[in-house]
Amino acid sequence: MKGRGEDAMAAWLHNRLQAAMQEATVELRLHPQRSAQANKSPDFIVEMQVRVPLFDRQPLVVQVPLLVEVEAIAGVEGALQDLERYVERSTDGSGRQAPAIVLPFVAATLADTGFRAEVVRTLPVRFEVVEIALPERGEG
């Protein structure tokens, strides 16, 4: 690894992690989907955006949807069908739905030209499916 910059980057990152953890922020935004055209699934998306100020000029930003599907009668099987529809819309390449997950990819180089690009790729995703009880009316 020596000579290609990896050792220097590892030491630099190690020194920056503690401050970055203390300065990192998490924002949550609720997007109800019930009013969306054709009642798109899932029923609710809580958009989570995490900003990690690890690098001086460009914080790392991770955007992930937290999906909530209400299936009082159809149960988990109905919810899984809606999840499949959501995944298909996100990966079909039609542009009907922008990629749901945004991940940073940092290329540390000697050039430091400020190059920026968006690259869309499909990654395997594991969904941790959890069934919960519907909240009672008026429950906060």
QUIVENWO-V956333 format. One record per run of one state. SS is the DSSP state (H for helix, E for strand, L for the rest). FROM is the first residue (numbers start at 0). LEN is the number of residues. If there is no record, write none. Layout:
SS|FROM|LEN  SS|FROM|LEN
This chain:
L|0|5  H|5|18  L|23|1  E|24|8  L|32|11  E|43|9  L|52|7  E|59|9  L|68|6  H|74|17  L|91|10  E|101|1  L|102|38
